Amino acid sequence: MQQFIDPENRIVQLCAAGMEQEGAGNPEAAKALFLQAWHSAGNALEQCIAAHYLARQQDSIAGKLVWDVRALACARAIHDDTAKGAFPSLYLNIAKGYEDLGDRQQAQEHYRMALSFASFLAEDGYGKMILSGIEAGLKRMKTETSQ
């Protein structure tokens, strides 16, 4: 998500404030800020960012998955390369959600989609972390399939 984030953007600022609240142990305040960002978002990019952070504050895996899918749909509505770097992370989050819900077929499909966008990851710690998560998920899917 970091590659296209403008720190001067109001939605980004709300999400950053929400992350500060998360770090301070105030999840309800964080969720309120993320919801404010979602309701204030004026375009698909801002909606994608807000939905991504709202997913983190859900009480259930299914609830998180709803927001992860929503974030991906918003990113896919952007018709330029602005959000391409976010696709690996977004697909990874969805894959993990399906995996945690026991839907291995959907999990495997989304891990593969995440990998198909890996070339858009930056060659930094964040990019390596996302790629590692994708590879670990695919390995778990392969291991579970062979059992």
DSSP file (Angstrom, degrees, kcal/mol; ACC not computed):
  #  RESIDUE AA STRUCTURE BP1 BP2  ACC     N-H-->O    O-->H-N    N-H-->O    O-->H-N    TCO  KAPPA ALPHA  PHI   PSI    X-CA   Y-CA   Z-CA
    1    1 A M    >         0   0    0      0, 0.0     3,-1.0     0, 0.0     4,-0.2   0.000 360.0 360.0 360.0 -24.5    0.0    0.0    0.0
    2    2 A Q  G >   +     0   0    0      1,-0.2     3,-1.2     2,-0.2    84,-0.1   0.740 360.0  74.2 -68.2 -25.2    2.9    2.4    0.7
    3    3 A Q  G 3  S+     0   0    0      1,-0.3    -1,-0.2    80,-0.1    80,-0.0   0.750 107.4  30.4 -65.7 -24.7    4.0    3.0   -2.9
    4    4 A F  G <  S+     0   0    0     -3,-1.0     2,-0.6    79,-0.1    -1,-0.3   0.180  87.5 123.1-120.2  17.5    1.1    5.3   -3.8
    5    5 A I    <   -     0   0    0     -3,-1.2    -3,-0.0    -4,-0.2     3,-0.0  -0.716  46.0-156.1 -89.7 123.5    0.3    6.9   -0.4
    6    6 A D    >   -     0   0    0     -2,-0.6     3,-2.1     1,-0.1     6,-0.2  -0.871   6.6-152.7 -95.9 112.8    0.4   10.7   -0.3
    7    7 A P  T 3  S+     0   0    0      0, 0.0    -1,-0.1     0, 0.0     9,-0.1   0.659  94.2  59.4 -63.3 -13.7    1.0   11.8    3.3
    8    8 A E  T 3  S+     0   0    0      4,-0.1     2,-0.2     5,-0.0    -3,-0.0   0.568  80.1 108.7 -88.1  -9.6   -0.8   15.0    2.6
    9    9 A N  S <> S-     0   0    0     -3,-2.1     4,-2.4     1,-0.1     5,-0.2  -0.489  70.7-136.6 -71.1 134.4   -4.0   13.2    1.7
   10   10 A R  H  > S+     0   0    0      1,-0.2     4,-2.3     2,-0.2     5,-0.1   0.863 104.4  50.7 -60.2 -39.2   -6.8   13.7    4.3
   11   11 A I  H  > S+     0   0    0      2,-0.2     4,-2.4     1,-0.2    -1,-0.2   0.912 110.4  49.4 -67.1 -42.1   -7.8   10.0    4.1
   12   12 A V  H  > S+     0   0    0     -6,-0.2     4,-2.6     1,-0.2    -2,-0.2   0.906 110.4  51.5 -61.7 -41.5   -4.2    8.9    4.6
   13   13 A Q  H  X S+     0   0    0     -4,-2.4     4,-2.3     2,-0.2    -2,-0.2   0.902 109.3  49.6 -64.0 -40.9   -3.9   11.2    7.5
   14   14 A L  H  X S+     0   0    0     -4,-2.3     4,-2.1     2,-0.2    -1,-0.2   0.918 112.7  47.4 -63.1 -42.5   -7.0    9.8    9.1
   15   15 A C  H  X S+     0   0    0     -4,-2.4     4,-2.4     2,-0.2    -2,-0.2   0.878 110.3  52.2 -67.8 -37.1   -5.7    6.2    8.6
   16   16 A A  H  X S+     0   0    0     -4,-2.6     4,-2.0     2,-0.2    -1,-0.2   0.909 109.9  49.1 -63.7 -40.9   -2.3    7.3   10.1
   17   17 A A  H  X S+     0   0    0     -4,-2.3     4,-1.9     1,-0.2    -2,-0.2   0.885 109.8  52.5 -64.3 -38.0   -4.1    8.6   13.1
   18   18 A G  H  X S+     0   0    0     -4,-2.1     4,-2.4     2,-0.2    -2,-0.2   0.901 107.3  51.3 -63.1 -41.0   -6.0    5.4   13.3
   19   19 A M  H  X S+     0   0    0     -4,-2.4     4,-2.6     1,-0.2    -1,-0.2   0.872 107.1  53.7 -64.6 -36.3   -2.8    3.4   13.3
   20   20 A E  H  X S+     0   0    0     -4,-2.0     4,-1.5     2,-0.2    -1,-0.2   0.905 108.8  49.3 -62.5 -40.4   -1.5    5.6   16.1
   21   21 A Q  H  <>S+     0   0    0     -4,-1.9     5,-3.0     2,-0.2     4,-0.3   0.895 109.2  52.2 -66.1 -39.3   -4.6    4.7   18.1
   22   22 A E  H ><5S+     0   0    0     -4,-2.4     3,-1.8     1,-0.2    -2,-0.2   0.952 109.8  49.3 -57.1 -49.2   -4.0    1.0   17.3
   23   23 A G  H 3<5S+     0   0    0     -4,-2.6    -1,-0.2     1,-0.3    -2,-0.2   0.789 108.1  53.8 -62.7 -28.6   -0.4    1.3   18.6
   24   24 A A  T 3<5S-     0   0    0     -4,-1.5    -1,-0.3    -5,-0.2    -2,-0.2   0.417 122.0-106.2 -86.6   1.7   -1.7    3.1   21.7
   25   25 A G  T < 5S+     0   0    0     -3,-1.8    -3,-0.2    -4,-0.3     3,-0.1   0.781  83.1 125.1  81.5  27.5   -4.1    0.2   22.4
   26   26 A N     >< +     0   0    0     -5,-3.0     4,-2.2     1,-0.2     3,-0.2  -0.636  23.4 164.0-117.7  72.3   -7.2    2.0   21.5
   27   27 A P  H  > S+     0   0    0      0, 0.0     4,-2.8     0, 0.0     5,-0.2   0.840  74.7  53.7 -62.9 -33.7   -8.9   -0.2   18.8
   28   28 A E  H  > S+     0   0    0      2,-0.2     4,-2.1     1,-0.2     5,-0.1   0.905 110.3  46.9 -68.4 -39.3  -12.3    1.4   19.0
   29   29 A A  H  > S+     0   0    0      2,-0.2     4,-2.0    -3,-0.2    -1,-0.2   0.897 112.8  50.9 -65.5 -39.7  -10.8    4.9   18.4
   30   30 A A  H  X S+     0   0    0     -4,-2.2     4,-2.5     1,-0.2    -2,-0.2   0.942 109.9  49.0 -61.2 -48.1   -8.8    3.4   15.5
   31   31 A K  H  X S+     0   0    0     -4,-2.8     4,-2.7     1,-0.2    -1,-0.2   0.886 108.8  53.6 -61.0 -39.7  -11.9    1.8   14.0
   32   32 A A  H  X S+     0   0    0     -4,-2.1     4,-2.2     1,-0.2    -1,-0.2   0.900 110.2  47.2 -62.7 -40.4  -13.8    5.1   14.3
   33   33 A L  H  X S+     0   0    0     -4,-2.0     4,-2.2     2,-0.2    -2,-0.2   0.902 112.3  49.2 -67.3 -40.8  -11.0    6.9   12.4
   34   34 A F  H  X S+     0   0    0     -4,-2.5     4,-2.4     2,-0.2    -2,-0.2   0.898 111.5  49.6 -65.8 -39.4  -10.9    4.3    9.7
   35   35 A L  H  X S+     0   0    0     -4,-2.7     4,-2.7     2,-0.2     5,-0.2   0.899 109.3  52.1 -64.4 -40.0  -14.7    4.5    9.4
   36   36 A Q  H  X S+     0   0    0     -4,-2.2     4,-1.5     1,-0.2    -2,-0.2   0.909 109.7  49.7 -61.0 -41.2  -14.4    8.2    9.1
   37   37 A A  H  X S+     0   0    0     -4,-2.2     4,-1.2     2,-0.2    -2,-0.2   0.926 110.5  50.2 -62.4 -44.7  -11.8    7.8    6.4
   38   38 A W  H >< S+     0   0    0     -4,-2.4     3,-0.5     1,-0.2    -2,-0.2   0.932 113.2  44.7 -59.4 -47.1  -14.1    5.3    4.5
   39   39 A H  H 3< S+     0   0    0     -4,-2.7    -1,-0.2     1,-0.2    -2,-0.2   0.720 116.6  47.1 -72.5 -20.4  -17.1    7.7    4.7
   40   40 A S  H 3< S+     0   0    0     -4,-1.5    -1,-0.2    -5,-0.2    -2,-0.2   0.570  82.1 121.0 -94.4 -11.6  -14.9   10.6    3.6
   41   41 A A    <<  -     0   0    0     -4,-1.2     3,-0.1    -3,-0.5    -3,-0.0  -0.270  41.2-170.4 -60.3 134.5  -13.2    8.9    0.7
   42   42 A G        +     0   0    0      1,-0.1     2,-0.3     0, 0.0    -1,-0.1   0.478  63.0  21.3-107.1  -4.2  -13.8   10.6   -2.5
   43   43 A N  S  > S-     0   0    0      1,-0.1     4,-2.4    35,-0.0     5,-0.2  -0.944  87.1 -91.2-154.9 174.2  -12.3    8.1   -5.0
   44   44 A A  H  > S+     0   0    0     -2,-0.3     4,-2.6     1,-0.2     5,-0.2   0.853 120.5  54.6 -62.4 -36.8  -11.5    4.5   -5.4
   45   45 A L  H  > S+     0   0    0      2,-0.2     4,-2.2     1,-0.2    -1,-0.2   0.943 110.9  44.5 -63.1 -47.2   -7.9    5.0   -4.2
   46   46 A E  H  > S+     0   0    0      1,-0.2     4,-2.5     2,-0.2    -2,-0.2   0.887 113.4  51.2 -64.6 -38.5   -9.0    6.6   -1.0
   47   47 A Q  H  X S+     0   0    0     -4,-2.4     4,-2.9     2,-0.2     5,-0.3   0.905 108.4  52.6 -63.6 -41.0  -11.7    3.9   -0.5
   48   48 A C  H  X S+     0   0    0     -4,-2.6     4,-2.3     2,-0.2    -2,-0.2   0.933 110.8  46.6 -59.5 -47.3   -9.0    1.2   -1.1
   49   49 A I  H  X S+     0   0    0     -4,-2.2     4,-1.8     2,-0.2    -2,-0.2   0.943 115.1  45.5 -61.9 -49.1   -6.8    2.7    1.6
   50   50 A A  H  X S+     0   0    0     -4,-2.5     4,-2.5     1,-0.2    -2,-0.2   0.914 113.2  49.5 -62.9 -44.1   -9.6    3.1    4.1
   51   51 A A  H  X S+     0   0    0     -4,-2.9     4,-2.1     1,-0.2    -1,-0.2   0.892 106.7  56.8 -63.2 -39.3  -11.0   -0.4    3.5
   52   52 A H  H  X S+     0   0    0     -4,-2.3     4,-0.7    -5,-0.3    -1,-0.2   0.917 112.5  40.7 -57.3 -44.6   -7.6   -1.9    3.9
   53   53 A Y  H >< S+     0   0    0     -4,-1.8     3,-0.5     1,-0.2     4,-0.5   0.844 110.2  57.6 -76.7 -32.9   -7.3   -0.4    7.4
   54   54 A L  H >< S+     0   0    0     -4,-2.5     3,-1.5     1,-0.2    -1,-0.2   0.863  97.6  63.3 -63.0 -34.3  -10.9   -1.2    8.3
   55   55 A A  H >< S+     0   0    0     -4,-2.1     3,-1.3     1,-0.3    -1,-0.2   0.865  95.7  60.1 -57.0 -35.3  -10.2   -4.8    7.6
   56   56 A R  T << S+     0   0    0     -4,-0.7    -1,-0.3    -3,-0.5    -2,-0.2   0.715 102.7  52.3 -66.3 -20.3   -7.7   -4.8   10.5
   57   57 A Q  T <  S+     0   0    0     -3,-1.5    -1,-0.3    -4,-0.5     2,-0.2   0.238  79.8 119.5-104.3  13.3  -10.3   -3.8   13.0
   58   58 A Q    <   -     0   0    0     -3,-1.3     6,-0.1    -4,-0.1    -3,-0.0  -0.520  59.6-140.1 -83.0 149.8  -12.9   -6.5   12.3
   59   59 A D  S    S+     0   0    0     -2,-0.2     2,-0.3     2,-0.0    -1,-0.1   0.565  82.0  40.1 -84.1 -10.2  -13.9   -8.9   15.1
   60   60 A S  S  > S-     0   0    0      1,-0.1     4,-2.3     0, 0.0     5,-0.2  -0.934  78.2-120.4-137.8 160.0  -14.1  -11.9   12.9
   61   61 A I  H  > S+     0   0    0     -2,-0.3     4,-2.7     2,-0.2     5,-0.2   0.915 116.8  51.9 -63.0 -43.1  -12.2  -13.5   10.0
   62   62 A A  H  > S+     0   0    0      1,-0.2     4,-1.9     2,-0.2    -1,-0.2   0.902 109.8  49.0 -62.1 -40.9  -15.4  -13.3    7.8
   63   63 A G  H  > S+     0   0    0      2,-0.2     4,-1.6     1,-0.2    -1,-0.2   0.899 111.6  49.2 -64.8 -40.8  -15.7   -9.6    8.7
   64   64 A K  H  X S+     0   0    0     -4,-2.3     4,-2.5     1,-0.2    -2,-0.2   0.916 108.7  53.5 -63.1 -43.2  -12.1   -8.9    7.8
   65   65 A L  H  X S+     0   0    0     -4,-2.7     4,-2.9     1,-0.2     5,-0.3   0.884 103.4  56.8 -61.0 -39.6  -12.5  -10.8    4.6
   66   66 A V  H  X S+     0   0    0     -4,-1.9     4,-2.0     1,-0.2    -1,-0.2   0.932 111.8  41.9 -56.6 -47.1  -15.4   -8.6    3.6
   67   67 A W  H  X S+     0   0    0     -4,-1.6     4,-2.5     2,-0.2    -2,-0.2   0.855 112.6  53.5 -72.3 -34.3  -13.3   -5.4    4.0
   68   68 A D  H  X S+     0   0    0     -4,-2.5     4,-2.1     2,-0.2    -2,-0.2   0.924 110.9  46.9 -63.6 -43.3  -10.3   -7.0    2.3
   69   69 A V  H  X S+     0   0    0     -4,-2.9     4,-2.5     1,-0.2    -2,-0.2   0.897 111.8  51.4 -64.1 -40.0  -12.4   -7.9   -0.7
   70   70 A R  H  X S+     0   0    0     -4,-2.0     4,-2.2    -5,-0.3    -2,-0.2   0.909 108.2  51.4 -63.3 -42.3  -13.9   -4.4   -0.7
   71   71 A A  H  X S+     0   0    0     -4,-2.5     4,-2.3     1,-0.2    -2,-0.2   0.915 111.1  48.1 -61.1 -42.7  -10.3   -2.9   -0.7
   72   72 A L  H  X S+     0   0    0     -4,-2.1     4,-2.7     2,-0.2    -2,-0.2   0.915 109.2  52.7 -64.3 -43.3   -9.4   -5.1   -3.7
   73   73 A A  H  X S+     0   0    0     -4,-2.5     4,-0.9     1,-0.2    -1,-0.2   0.900 110.2  48.8 -60.0 -40.0  -12.5   -4.1   -5.6
   74   74 A C  H >< S+     0   0    0     -4,-2.2     3,-0.6     2,-0.2     4,-0.3   0.920 111.2  49.3 -65.0 -43.6  -11.6   -0.5   -5.0
   75   75 A A  H >< S+     0   0    0     -4,-2.3     3,-1.3     1,-0.2     8,-0.2   0.889 108.8  53.0 -63.2 -38.7   -8.1   -1.0   -6.2
   76   76 A R  H 3< S+     0   0    0     -4,-2.7    -1,-0.2     1,-0.3    -2,-0.2   0.717  99.7  63.9 -70.2 -19.3   -9.3   -2.8   -9.3
   77   77 A A  T << S+     0   0    0     -4,-0.9     2,-0.6    -3,-0.6    -1,-0.3   0.545  80.6  94.7 -80.2  -7.2  -11.5    0.2  -10.0
   78   78 A I    <   -     0   0    0     -3,-1.3     5,-0.1    -4,-0.3   -35,-0.0  -0.776  66.0-157.4 -87.0 120.3   -8.4    2.3  -10.5
   79   79 A H        +     0   0    0     -2,-0.6     2,-0.2     2,-0.1    -1,-0.1  -0.022  66.0  56.1 -98.3  31.6   -7.7    2.3  -14.2
   80   80 A D  S    S-     0   0    0      0, 0.0     3,-0.5     0, 0.0     4,-0.1  -0.765 100.5 -87.6-138.9-169.7   -4.0    3.2  -14.1
   81   81 A D  S >  S+     0   0    0     -2,-0.2     3,-1.0     1,-0.2     4,-0.5   0.367  90.5 108.5 -86.4   7.2   -1.0    1.7  -12.5
   82   82 A T  T 3  S+     0   0    0      1,-0.3     3,-0.3     2,-0.1    -1,-0.2   0.860  88.4  29.3 -52.3 -44.0   -1.4    3.7   -9.2
   83   83 A A  T >> S+     0   0    0     -3,-0.5     3,-2.1    -8,-0.2     4,-0.8   0.384  86.3 104.4-102.8   3.0   -2.5    0.7   -7.1
   84   84 A K  G X4 S+     0   0    0     -3,-1.0     3,-0.9     1,-0.3    36,-0.2   0.859  78.1  59.0 -55.2 -36.8   -0.7   -2.2   -8.8
   85   85 A G  G 34 S+     0   0    0     -4,-0.5     4,-0.4    -3,-0.3    -1,-0.3   0.699 102.6  54.5 -66.0 -18.1    1.9   -2.3   -6.0
   86   86 A A  G <> S+     0   0    0     -3,-2.1     4,-2.7     1,-0.2    -1,-0.2   0.685  86.0  83.2 -87.2 -19.3   -1.0   -3.0   -3.6
   87   87 A F  H <X S+     0   0    0     -3,-0.9     4,-3.0    -4,-0.8     5,-0.3   0.886  86.6  52.9 -56.6 -44.2   -2.4   -6.0   -5.4
   88   88 A P  H  > S+     0   0    0      0, 0.0     4,-2.2     0, 0.0    -1,-0.2   0.932 114.5  42.7 -58.1 -43.6    0.1   -8.6   -3.9
   89   89 A S  H  > S+     0   0    0     -4,-0.4     4,-2.6    -3,-0.2    -2,-0.2   0.914 114.9  49.5 -67.3 -43.2   -0.8   -7.5   -0.4
   90   90 A L  H  X S+     0   0    0     -4,-2.7     4,-2.0     2,-0.2    -1,-0.2   0.934 114.1  44.4 -63.7 -46.1   -4.5   -7.3   -1.0
   91   91 A Y  H  X S+     0   0    0     -4,-3.0     4,-2.9    -5,-0.2    -1,-0.2   0.887 112.2  54.1 -65.2 -37.4   -4.7  -10.7   -2.6
   92   92 A L  H  X S+     0   0    0     -4,-2.2     4,-2.6    -5,-0.3     5,-0.2   0.933 107.9  49.4 -60.3 -46.2   -2.5  -12.1    0.2
   93   93 A N  H  X S+     0   0    0     -4,-2.6     4,-1.9     1,-0.2    -1,-0.2   0.909 113.4  46.3 -60.4 -42.7   -4.8  -10.7    2.8
   94   94 A I  H  X S+     0   0    0     -4,-2.0     4,-2.5     2,-0.2     5,-0.2   0.925 111.3  51.7 -66.4 -44.3   -7.8  -12.3    1.0
   95   95 A A  H  X S+     0   0    0     -4,-2.9     4,-2.8     1,-0.2    -2,-0.2   0.925 110.0  48.9 -57.6 -45.9   -6.0  -15.6    0.5
   96   96 A K  H  X S+     0   0    0     -4,-2.6     4,-2.9     2,-0.2    -1,-0.2   0.884 109.4  53.4 -63.9 -37.8   -5.2  -15.8    4.2
   97   97 A G  H  X S+     0   0    0     -4,-1.9     4,-1.5    -5,-0.2    -2,-0.2   0.942 111.2  44.7 -61.3 -47.7   -8.8  -15.0    5.1
   98   98 A Y  H  X>S+     0   0    0     -4,-2.5     5,-2.5     2,-0.2     4,-0.5   0.904 113.0  52.2 -63.1 -40.4  -10.1  -17.8    3.0
   99   99 A E  H ><5S+     0   0    0     -4,-2.8     3,-1.4     1,-0.2    -2,-0.2   0.940 109.1  49.2 -60.1 -46.2   -7.4  -20.1    4.4
  100  100 A D  H 3<5S+     0   0    0     -4,-2.9    -1,-0.2     1,-0.3    -2,-0.2   0.783 110.1  52.1 -65.3 -26.4   -8.4  -19.2    7.9
  101  101 A L  H 3<5S-     0   0    0     -4,-1.5    -1,-0.3    -5,-0.2    -2,-0.2   0.501 119.7-111.6 -86.4  -4.5  -12.0  -19.9    7.0
  102  102 A G  T <<5S+     0   0    0     -3,-1.4     2,-1.3    -4,-0.5    -3,-0.2   0.575  76.0 132.5  88.8   9.4  -11.0  -23.3    5.6
  103  103 A D     >< +     0   0    0     -5,-2.5     4,-2.3     1,-0.2    -1,-0.2  -0.695  24.8 171.3 -95.6  84.3  -11.7  -22.6    2.0
  104  104 A R  H  > S+     0   0    0     -2,-1.3     4,-3.0     1,-0.2     5,-0.2   0.838  71.5  57.4 -66.3 -34.1   -8.5  -23.9    0.5
  105  105 A Q  H  > S+     0   0    0      2,-0.2     4,-2.1     1,-0.2    -1,-0.2   0.953 112.1  40.3 -62.3 -49.4   -9.6  -23.6   -3.1
  106  106 A Q  H  > S+     0   0    0      2,-0.2     4,-2.3     1,-0.2     5,-0.2   0.883 115.2  53.6 -66.1 -38.0  -10.3  -19.8   -2.8
  107  107 A A  H  X S+     0   0    0     -4,-2.3     4,-2.6     2,-0.2     5,-0.2   0.954 109.9  46.4 -60.6 -49.7   -7.2  -19.4   -0.7
  108  108 A Q  H  X S+     0   0    0     -4,-3.0     4,-2.3     1,-0.2    -2,-0.2   0.909 111.5  51.9 -61.2 -42.8   -5.0  -21.1   -3.3
  109  109 A E  H  X S+     0   0    0     -4,-2.1     4,-2.0    -5,-0.2    -1,-0.2   0.909 112.9  44.8 -59.9 -43.0   -6.5  -19.1   -6.1
  110  110 A H  H  X S+     0   0    0     -4,-2.3     4,-2.5     2,-0.2    -2,-0.2   0.839 109.9  53.9 -75.9 -32.4   -5.9  -15.8   -4.2
  111  111 A Y  H  X S+     0   0    0     -4,-2.6     4,-2.3    -5,-0.2    -1,-0.2   0.919 110.2  49.1 -62.6 -41.0   -2.3  -16.8   -3.3
  112  112 A R  H  X S+     0   0    0     -4,-2.3     4,-2.0    -5,-0.2    -2,-0.2   0.902 110.3  49.9 -64.8 -40.2   -1.7  -17.4   -7.0
  113  113 A M  H  X S+     0   0    0     -4,-2.0     4,-0.9     2,-0.2    -1,-0.2   0.915 109.0  52.6 -63.2 -42.0   -3.2  -14.1   -7.9
  114  114 A A  H >< S+     0   0    0     -4,-2.5     3,-1.0     1,-0.2    -2,-0.2   0.932 110.0  48.4 -58.0 -45.4   -1.0  -12.4   -5.3
  115  115 A L  H >< S+     0   0    0     -4,-2.3     3,-1.6     1,-0.2     4,-0.3   0.857 102.7  62.0 -64.0 -35.3    2.1  -14.1   -6.8
  116  116 A S  H 3< S+     0   0    0     -4,-2.0    -1,-0.2     1,-0.3     3,-0.2   0.728 109.1  42.6 -65.3 -20.1    1.0  -13.0  -10.3
  117  117 A F  T X< S+     0   0    0     -3,-1.0     3,-2.2    -4,-0.9    -1,-0.3   0.318  81.6 106.3-103.9   6.1    1.4   -9.3   -9.2
  118  118 A A  G X   +     0   0    0     -3,-1.6     3,-1.9     1,-0.3    -1,-0.1   0.766  66.2  70.7 -60.1 -26.2    4.6   -9.9   -7.2
  119  119 A S  G 3  S+     0   0    0     -4,-0.3    -1,-0.3     1,-0.3    -2,-0.1   0.694  92.0  60.2 -65.2 -15.5    6.6   -8.1   -9.9
  120  120 A F  G <  S+     0   0    0     -3,-2.2    -1,-0.3   -36,-0.2    -2,-0.2   0.516  82.3 106.9 -87.8  -6.0    5.0   -4.8   -8.8
  121  121 A L  S <  S-     0   0    0     -3,-1.9     2,-0.1    -4,-0.2   -35,-0.1  -0.482  75.8-116.4 -72.9 141.9    6.4   -5.2   -5.2
  122  122 A A        -     0   0    0     -2,-0.2     2,-1.6   -37,-0.1    -1,-0.1  -0.431  24.7-115.7 -70.3 152.1    9.2   -2.8   -4.3
  123  123 A E  S    S+     0   0    0      4,-0.1     2,-0.2    -2,-0.1    -1,-0.1  -0.473  82.2  99.7 -88.9  64.8   12.5   -4.5   -3.5
  124  124 A D  S  > S-     0   0    0     -2,-1.6     4,-2.6     1,-0.0     5,-0.2  -0.707  94.0 -78.7-134.6-174.2   12.5   -3.4    0.1
  125  125 A G  H  > S+     0   0    0     -2,-0.2     4,-2.1     1,-0.2     5,-0.1   0.882 128.4  49.8 -59.7 -40.0   11.6   -4.9    3.4
  126  126 A Y  H  > S+     0   0    0      2,-0.2     4,-2.4     1,-0.2    -1,-0.2   0.943 111.6  47.8 -64.2 -48.2    7.9   -4.5    2.9
  127  127 A G  H  > S+     0   0    0      1,-0.2     4,-2.5     2,-0.2    -2,-0.2   0.896 112.7  49.1 -60.1 -41.2    8.0   -6.1   -0.5
  128  128 A K  H  X S+     0   0    0     -4,-2.6     4,-2.4     2,-0.2    -1,-0.2   0.876 109.6  52.3 -66.4 -37.6   10.1   -9.0    0.8
  129  129 A M  H  X S+     0   0    0     -4,-2.1     4,-2.1    -5,-0.2    -2,-0.2   0.927 111.4  46.0 -64.0 -45.1    7.7   -9.5    3.7
  130  130 A I  H  X S+     0   0    0     -4,-2.4     4,-2.3     2,-0.2    -2,-0.2   0.933 113.4  49.0 -64.4 -45.9    4.7   -9.7    1.3
  131  131 A L  H  X S+     0   0    0     -4,-2.5     4,-2.7     1,-0.2    -1,-0.2   0.897 110.1  51.9 -61.0 -40.7    6.5  -12.0   -1.1
  132  132 A S  H  X S+     0   0    0     -4,-2.4     4,-2.5     1,-0.2    -1,-0.2   0.901 109.2  50.2 -62.1 -41.2    7.5  -14.2    1.9
  133  133 A G  H  X S+     0   0    0     -4,-2.1     4,-2.2     2,-0.2    -2,-0.2   0.893 111.2  48.7 -63.8 -40.6    3.8  -14.4    3.0
  134  134 A I  H  X S+     0   0    0     -4,-2.3     4,-2.6     2,-0.2     5,-0.2   0.947 113.0  46.9 -63.6 -48.8    2.7  -15.3   -0.5
  135  135 A E  H  X S+     0   0    0     -4,-2.7     4,-2.2     1,-0.2    -2,-0.2   0.890 112.1  50.3 -62.4 -40.1    5.3  -18.1   -0.8
  136  136 A A  H  X S+     0   0    0     -4,-2.5     4,-2.4    -5,-0.2    -1,-0.2   0.903 110.9  49.8 -65.0 -40.5    4.5  -19.4    2.7
  137  137 A G  H  X S+     0   0    0     -4,-2.2     4,-2.3     2,-0.2    -2,-0.2   0.923 111.0  48.2 -63.6 -44.5    0.8  -19.5    1.9
  138  138 A L  H  X S+     0   0    0     -4,-2.6     4,-2.3     1,-0.2    -1,-0.2   0.885 111.0  51.8 -63.5 -37.6    1.4  -21.3   -1.4
  139  139 A K  H  X S+     0   0    0     -4,-2.2     4,-2.8    -5,-0.2    -2,-0.2   0.915 109.3  49.5 -64.8 -42.7    3.6  -23.8    0.4
  140  140 A R  H  X S+     0   0    0     -4,-2.4     4,-2.7     1,-0.2     5,-0.2   0.908 110.8  50.3 -62.5 -40.4    0.9  -24.4    3.0
  141  141 A M  H  X S+     0   0    0     -4,-2.3     4,-1.9     2,-0.2    -2,-0.2   0.907 112.9  46.2 -64.8 -40.9   -1.7  -25.0    0.3
  142  142 A K  H  X S+     0   0    0     -4,-2.3     4,-1.8     2,-0.2    -2,-0.2   0.912 113.8  48.6 -66.9 -43.1    0.7  -27.5   -1.5
  143  143 A T  H  X S+     0   0    0     -4,-2.8     4,-0.6     1,-0.2    -2,-0.2   0.917 113.3  46.5 -63.5 -44.7    1.4  -29.3    1.8
  144  144 A E  H >< S+     0   0    0     -4,-2.7     3,-0.5     1,-0.2    -1,-0.2   0.854 110.8  53.1 -68.5 -33.6   -2.2  -29.5    2.7
  145  145 A T  H 3< S+     0   0    0     -4,-1.9    -1,-0.2     1,-0.2    -2,-0.2   0.864 107.7  50.9 -68.6 -35.7   -3.2  -30.7   -0.7
  146  146 A S  H 3<        0   0    0     -4,-1.8    -1,-0.2     1,-0.2    -2,-0.2   0.580 360.0 360.0 -80.9  -8.0   -0.6  -33.5   -0.7
  147  147 A Q    <<        0   0    0     -4,-0.6    -1,-0.2    -3,-0.5    -2,-0.1   0.479 360.0 360.0 -84.1 360.0   -1.7  -34.9    2.7
